[in-house]
Amino acid sequence: MKKLFTLVFLLAVLFPYASAGADTSLQISPAKNSFTAQPGSTVRATISLKNPTNTLTTVTVVPRDFDASPNLDGQPKVIENGSSPYGISNWLTDANLDKKLTVPANQVIEYEAVFRVPNTASEKTYFGLVTFEVEDHEDAAEALGSIVFITVGNPKTSLGINKLEFGESDDASKRHGVFTAFVDNTSDALSTPRLKLKISDNEGNIVVELDQDSEGSVLPKSTRKFTFTPSSELPNKQLTATLTAVDQNGTTADKSIQLDREPDSAVTSGDGTAKADTNLLVPILLALAVIAAAITAGAIKLYKQRKLKSPMTPSAQEDIDPQNDKK
């Protein structure tokens, strides 16, 4: 049940109309709703449910809360106990809780989820999931969800880029490497940043501009990973990669790293800093060792030659003087 729900929920988040398996028995739209509200107000989210089959479908409305995925991929992690400080599952009115809906064959109905914002709600973005569990679907229940964001008041957003790196990828579609950025949102508001990555040379000329591979929001108090894929090989020269981020409130952040792609020079480490190529150290050290050995041998030879040519002391001459032998 849990695995099936997770799979179907991801489909609901990724596509405008969420489908549940090959024998699609229910489709919902939109996948996401965003609202602004004030404490004590009412929010109404209209969700369309389509039954593309030839048989009647019955569903149960179940609210759920979620949190950011630990994988930093933007996919929500469902919270079963509803303990999220940003959750809205308990805001859904009693008339909507465990409500049974009947969707006729090949028809579309509209469901209105009514949320009561508490008078004590502080300024931040709250969010939750309205799920529709399909009954009598083979051996397990089938569930799809529509995300609802409710921003209370006018909370400030914040952005930070704590890491930017470039490296190879096992993905065949990213054979020219991939840039990975980790964007922080330390505020209580939902942040929807637009990211732009510019690659320039030492003269300041822009080599290429890259957009993020996929759009996405960063939940409050969380971090999300974004990727950028060059469509062609980057030139073998010293480059600077600069990432800029701007969210819906005009909040900005930026970060730069150096890429030394010159052959026989340095390579870029995971954190964007340059480090020496260890493949060059061995031949360099061997060459230095040979030079040092040659200098040492030459010095020893020169020392011996100077010693042989130096004048003898008087006592040494007497030892080999033939006249002294005659005496």
PyMOL commands that set and color helices and strands:
alter all, ss='L'
color gray80, all
select helices_A, chain A and resi 2-14+89-91+94-96+172-174+278-309+314-320+322-326
alter helices_A, ss='H'
color red, helices_A
select strands_A, chain A and resi 27-29+32-37+42-51+57-67+77-79+100-103+107-116+124-134+142-152+160-167+178-185+194-201+206-211+222-228+238-246+252-260+266-268+274-276
alter strands_A, ss='S'
color yellow, strands_A
deselect
rebuild
show_as cartoon
